[in-house]
Amino acid sequence: MPVTQRRTQQQIRRGIGLAANLLDVSGGSVTLQVTGTSSADAWTVGALTFGSSNEHRGKWAYVTAGSGNASSNIGLTRRISGSTSSNTRITFATSWAATPDTTQAFELWDDWASPLVVHELMNQAISEATRKSSVAVRDLNIHTTKAQKTYPFSVGSSFIGIQEIEYRESWAGESITTFDAAASSGTNVTVDLDSEDKREGQASNRLTIPASVSSAATVATATFNSIDARGYTHVELWAKSNITTTSSNLRMRLGEGSTNRETINLPALNADSWTYLRLALSSAETDSAITRFIVLTGASDAGEMVFWVDDAKFVRDQSEEWVRVPRMFWGLDQNQRALVFEHDATVPAALLRITGRRAPNLLSTDSAICEVSPDYVTNSVLAKLLRARADVGGQSPDAAAARAHNYEQLAQTHYLRMPTPQSIRWLENA
């Protein structure tokens, strides 16, 4: 089968502009270049063809390239307020963010269709094909426990549908520390065993961190016999905070004696909610004799907080054996965006692998790749543009209306060719 041709926002926009005769190509290219002395509201463009005075008044300039200060104008659109043929100058109704130089390149669009409108219609077409063009994704952020196997589990915000649920039955790994014993505390930090609020084993470690503890400070250190971690790819652990944190508030570190081998920022945590963390090792090839697991404050001080940690282990990716949960044993709560298991589901305390779909990304930059059929997007936008321009007040449709109808038919042909993903339980009525 042929590979689907992916195109960028810039390529699709230019294709639309050329098909609708919206782009000025009089300079021999779809882009024009600033060529002489210019200011923030008036440019010299030698390659632009000029006829009568103010020939280009009302048109739109969309900047696509520039270096130095001129890069501040990239992606911006301004309307032309006047043009003078004698000195090849165009002036703008609104000043640009920066004065351009000769690296500044731009597209010149006809007055009846701003590139901003084209971009909006492109994203509208993408949204209209959300389910058909949804992208396959997998998630490894949910871990059941003995105490929580059937309760609702919040599903990642990117998911719009779920196709399959599996639990991890076995894997290659090694325990780092169970936190059933209290770690050594850092300066001014209190470390307690918490046998009530835990996730695995006999207890978790509750770390009380006062506001006096500064950033990049050691909070707690667990020591253990040497572990050769060179065959592993990730550290997995349970974590919880009494406040919402950011990715710069807390870190974990792996040490070999007094030598630090790995320092990893912990991701953001929601307040008062246990989170299962799966953190990639950055230099596993050096982790031949790990003897310490350290919790630290991050680069940004979160202030006074309480932090729980439980059951840290090394894991090797791609070593897992996964077991599919039959569809009869799980469902979705659309209101809570949650995964729910039936009470008789045979799901052990395990990491879940969720396979589902996310919405195709909307386009916001020229280099962004369109995840929907570019032919569908192009024809859909052309149909909408020409329909907006058509004169529908007469007895018979004009040429713009007829062309809009033809482009709409082409768009629908490409839409129908897009496969619809099967066996999906949808979280959203997209």
C-alpha positions in Angstrom: 0.0 0.0 0.0 1.2 3.5 -0.7 2.4 5.6 2.3 0.1 8.6 3.0 1.8 11.8 2.0 2.0 14.1 5.1 2.2 17.8 4.5 2.9 20.9 6.6 0.7 23.8 7.4 2.8 25.9 5.0 2.5 23.4 2.1 -1.3 23.1 2.5 -1.8 26.8 2.8 0.2 27.5 -0.3 -1.6 24.8 -2.2 -4.9 26.4 -1.3 -3.6 29.9 -2.2 -2.4 28.8 -5.6 -5.6 26.8 -6.4 -7.8 29.8 -5.5 -5.5 32.3 -7.2 -5.0 34.1 -3.9 -1.2 34.1 -3.8 0.8 36.7 -5.7 3.6 34.9 -7.7 4.6 37.8 -9.9 8.1 37.7 -8.5 8.5 34.1 -9.8 7.9 32.5 -6.4 5.2 32.1 -3.8 7.4 34.2 -1.5 8.7 37.8 -1.9 11.8 39.3 -0.2 12.4 42.6 1.4 15.1 44.1 -0.8 15.9 47.6 0.5 15.5 50.2 3.2 12.4 49.5 5.3 10.8 50.3 8.5 8.3 48.6 10.8 5.4 49.9 8.7 6.8 50.3 5.2 8.8 47.8 3.2 10.8 48.0 -0.1 10.1 45.0 -2.2 11.9 45.2 -5.6 10.5 41.9 -7.1 6.9 42.9 -6.6 5.2 43.9 -9.8 3.5 47.3 -9.5 1.0 48.9 -11.8 -1.2 51.7 -10.8 -0.8 53.5 -7.5 -2.2 51.6 -4.5 -2.6 48.5 -6.7 -1.8 46.3 -3.7 -3.9 48.2 -1.1 -6.0 45.8 1.0 -3.9 42.7 0.4 -2.4 40.7 3.2 1.3 40.1 3.9 2.2 36.9 5.8 5.8 36.5 7.0 7.4 33.1 6.5 11.1 33.7 7.2 13.6 36.1 8.7 16.7 36.1 10.9 17.9 38.2 13.8 15.3 40.9 14.8 13.3 40.1 11.6 12.5 36.6 13.1 10.0 38.4 15.4 7.7 38.9 12.4 7.5 35.2 11.4 4.0 34.0 11.5 2.4 37.5 11.7 0.0 39.0 9.2 -0.6 42.6 8.4 -2.8 44.4 5.9 -1.4 46.6 3.2 -2.7 50.2 3.4 -1.0 51.5 0.3 1.6 50.8 -2.4 3.8 53.1 -4.6 5.1 51.9 -7.9 7.8 54.6 -8.2 9.9 53.3 -5.3 8.4 49.7 -5.0 7.2 50.4 -1.5 4.3 49.0 0.4 2.9 50.4 3.6 0.9 48.7 6.3 -2.1 49.6 8.4 -0.4 48.2 11.5 3.3 48.2 12.3 5.2 44.9 12.4 6.8 43.6 15.6 10.3 44.4 14.3 12.0 46.4 11.5 12.8 43.8 8.7 16.1 43.3 6.9 16.8 41.5 3.6 16.3 38.1 5.2 12.6 38.8 5.6 10.4 36.7 3.3 6.6 36.9 3.0 3.6 35.7 1.1 1.3 38.3 -0.5 -2.4 37.3 -0.4 -5.4 38.7 -2.2 -7.6 41.0 -0.2 -10.6 38.7 0.0 -8.9 35.9 2.0 -6.5 36.5 4.8 -4.0 33.6 5.6 -5.5 33.8 9.2 -8.9 32.8 7.7 -7.2 30.0 5.7 -5.5 28.7 8.9 -8.8 28.7 10.8 -10.6 26.8 8.1 -7.8 24.3 7.9 -8.2 23.6 11.6 -11.9 23.4 11.2 -11.5 20.8 8.6 -9.2 18.8 10.9 -11.7 19.0 13.7 -14.5 17.7 11.4 -12.4 14.6 10.8 -11.5 14.0 14.4 -12.7 10.4 14.8 -11.7 9.2 11.3 -8.2 10.7 11.6 -7.7 10.0 15.3 -4.1 8.9 16.1 -3.2 5.7 17.9 -1.7 6.2 21.3 -0.6 4.1 24.3 -0.5 5.1 27.9 1.4 3.5 30.9 0.3 5.9 33.6 -2.2 3.8 35.5 -1.3 1.2 38.1 -3.9 -0.8 40.0 -3.3 -1.8 43.6 -4.8 -4.5 45.9 -7.0 -1.8 47.4 -8.0 -0.2 44.1 -8.7 -2.5 41.2 -12.3 -1.6 40.2 -12.6 2.1 41.1 -12.7 4.7 38.3 -9.2 5.6 37.0 -8.8 9.0 35.4 -7.7 8.7 31.7 -5.1 10.9 30.2 -6.4 14.2 28.8 -5.2 13.3 25.3 -7.5 10.3 24.9 -10.8 10.6 23.0 -11.3 6.9 22.8 -10.0 3.5 24.2 -9.6 0.4 22.2 -7.9 -2.1 24.5 -6.8 -2.5 28.2 -4.0 -4.9 29.2 -2.2 -5.5 32.5 1.4 -6.3 33.0 1.7 -9.9 34.2 5.5 -10.1 34.3 8.6 -8.1 33.4 12.4 -8.0 33.9 13.1 -5.9 36.9 14.6 -5.6 40.4 13.5 -3.9 43.6 15.5 -0.8 44.6 13.8 -0.2 48.0 10.3 -1.0 49.3 10.3 1.9 51.7 9.1 -0.5 54.4 11.9 1.0 56.5 12.5 4.7 57.1 15.1 6.4 54.9 17.7 8.8 56.4 16.3 12.3 56.7 17.9 15.4 55.3 18.5 18.6 57.3 15.3 19.8 59.0 13.3 17.0 57.3 11.2 14.4 59.2 10.9 10.9 57.8 8.2 8.7 59.2 6.9 5.2 58.3 3.2 5.4 57.2 1.5 2.1 57.4 -2.0 3.5 56.7 -1.3 5.6 53.6 0.8 3.3 51.3 0.6 1.6 48.0 2.6 -1.7 48.4 4.2 -3.7 51.2 4.0 -2.7 54.9 4.4 1.0 54.7 5.5 4.1 52.7 7.9 6.9 53.7 6.2 10.1 54.6 8.6 13.1 54.2 7.7 16.3 56.0 9.5 19.1 54.3 9.4 22.5 56.1 9.6 25.8 54.2 13.2 26.3 55.5 14.4 23.6 53.2 15.8 25.3 50.1 15.9 24.2 46.5 18.3 21.4 45.4 18.5 20.1 49.0 18.6 16.4 50.1 15.3 15.4 51.6 15.8 11.7 52.3 18.3 8.9 51.4 17.7 5.2 51.3 20.8 3.0 51.2 20.9 -0.7 50.1 23.3 -3.4 48.8 24.9 -2.6 45.4 22.6 -3.1 42.3 23.9 -3.4 38.8 21.2 -1.4 36.8 23.0 -1.4 33.4 20.4 -3.8 32.0 17.4 -1.6 32.9 15.8 1.3 31.2 13.4 2.9 33.8 12.8 3.5 37.5 9.2 3.0 38.6 7.8 4.2 42.0 4.7 5.5 43.7 4.6 9.2 44.8 2.2 11.5 46.4 2.2 15.1 47.6 -0.2 17.1 49.8 0.2 20.0 47.4 0.2 20.3 43.6 3.7 20.3 42.4 5.5 21.2 39.1 8.3 19.3 37.4 10.9 21.6 38.9 9.8 21.0 42.6 11.2 17.5 43.3 13.9 15.2 42.0 15.2 11.7 42.6 18.8 10.7 42.4 20.6 7.4 42.1 24.1 7.2 43.6 27.0 4.8 43.6 28.6 5.5 47.0 29.3 9.2 47.0 29.1 9.5 43.2 25.9 10.7 41.6 24.8 8.6 38.6 21.3 9.7 37.7 19.3 12.8 38.6 15.8 12.9 37.3 13.0 15.5 37.8 9.8 14.1 39.1 6.8 15.1 36.9 4.0 17.3 38.2 1.8 15.7 40.9 -1.8 16.5 41.7 -2.4 17.2 45.4 -3.5 14.3 47.6 -3.4 11.7 44.9 -1.0 8.7 44.6 0.7 8.7 41.2 2.6 5.9 39.6 5.8 7.3 38.0 7.7 5.6 35.2 11.0 7.5 34.7 13.5 6.8 32.0 17.2 6.4 33.0 19.5 8.8 31.1 22.8 7.0 31.5 22.1 3.4 32.4 25.4 2.2 31.0 27.2 3.8 34.0 24.8 2.5 36.7 26.8 -0.6 37.6 26.8 -0.3 41.4 23.8 1.7 42.6 23.7 1.9 46.4 21.6 5.0 47.2 18.1 6.3 46.3 17.8 10.0 47.1 14.8 12.3 47.2 15.7 16.0 46.7 14.0 19.3 46.2 14.2 20.6 42.7 15.5 23.8 41.1 12.3 25.6 42.2 11.4 25.6 45.9 7.9 24.4 46.5 7.8 25.6 50.2 6.3 23.6 53.0 5.0 20.2 51.9 4.5 16.6 52.7 5.7 14.0 50.3 5.1 10.2 50.3 7.2 7.7 48.3 6.7 3.9 48.0 8.0 0.8 46.2 10.9 1.9 43.9 12.2 -0.6 41.4 14.2 -0.9 38.2 12.5 -2.2 35.0 13.6 -3.1 31.5 11.4 -1.8 28.8 10.1 -4.3 26.2 10.5 -7.2 28.6 6.9 -7.2 29.7 4.3 -9.8 29.2 0.9 -8.2 28.8 -2.6 -9.8 29.3 -5.6 -8.4 27.6 -8.6 -7.6 29.8 -11.8 -8.8 28.0 -14.0 -5.9 26.9 -16.9 -7.2 29.0 -15.0 -6.4 32.2 -14.3 -2.7 31.6 -16.2 0.4 30.5 -15.9 4.2 30.4 -17.5 7.0 32.4 -17.7 9.9 30.0 -18.6 12.4 32.6 -15.5 11.7 34.7 -13.3 10.8 31.7 -12.6 7.6 33.6 -11.9 3.9 33.1 -14.1 1.6 35.2 -13.7 -2.1 35.8 -16.5 -4.4 36.7 -16.3 -5.9 40.2 -15.7 -9.4 38.8 -12.8 -8.3 36.6 -9.7 -10.4 37.0 -7.3 -7.5 37.2 -4.4 -7.9 39.7 -2.3 -5.1 41.2 -0.4 -4.2 38.0 0.6 -1.6 35.6 -2.0 -1.1 32.8 -1.3 -0.5 29.2 -4.1 1.5 27.6 -4.3 1.5 23.8 -6.6 4.2 22.3 -6.9 7.2 20.1 -6.2 10.9 20.4 -7.5 13.8 18.4 -5.3 14.9 15.4 -3.3 17.9 16.3 -4.5 21.3 15.1 -1.9 23.3 13.1 -0.3 26.4 14.8 3.0 26.8 13.0 4.2 26.5 9.4 6.3 23.5 10.2 3.5 21.5 11.9 2.7 18.3 10.1 -1.0 17.7 9.3 -2.2 14.4 10.6 -5.3 14.4 8.5 -5.4 13.7 4.8 -4.0 16.9 3.2 -6.2 16.4 0.1 -9.3 16.4 2.3 -8.2 19.5 4.2 -7.2 21.4 1.0 -10.5 20.7 -0.8 -12.6 21.3 2.3 -11.0 24.8 2.8 -11.3 25.7 -0.9 -15.0 24.7 -0.8 -15.6 26.9 2.3 -13.7 29.9 0.8 -15.4 29.8 -2.5 -18.8 29.3 -0.9 -18.3 32.4 1.2 -17.4 34.4 -1.9 -20.3 33.1 -4.1 -23.2 35.2 -5.0 -26.2 33.2 -3.9 -28.8 35.9 -4.3 -29.5 35.4 -8.0 -31.6 32.8 -9.8 -28.7 30.6 -10.7 -25.4 29.9 -8.9 -22.3 31.8 -10.1 -19.0 30.3 -10.9 -17.6 30.5 -7.3 -20.6 28.5 -6.1 -20.2 25.9 -8.8 -16.5 25.5 -7.9 -17.3 25.3 -4.2 -19.6 22.4 -5.0 -16.9 20.6 -6.9 -14.4 21.0 -4.2 -16.9 19.9 -1.6 -17.5 16.7 -3.6 -13.7 16.1 -3.8 -13.4 16.7 0.0 -16.1 14.2 0.8 -14.5 11.6 -1.5 -11.3 11.9 0.4 -13.2 11.9 3.7 -14.9 8.6 2.8 -11.5 7.1 1.9 -10.2 7.7 5.4 -10.6 4.5 7.4 -12.7 4.7 10.6 -10.9 3.1 13.6 -12.8 0.0 14.8 -13.7 -1.3 18.3 -13.3 2.0 20.0 -15.2 3.1 23.0 -15.3 6.9 22.8 -14.7 9.2 25.7 -16.0 12.2 23.8 -18.7 12.8 21.3 -16.2 14.3 18.8 
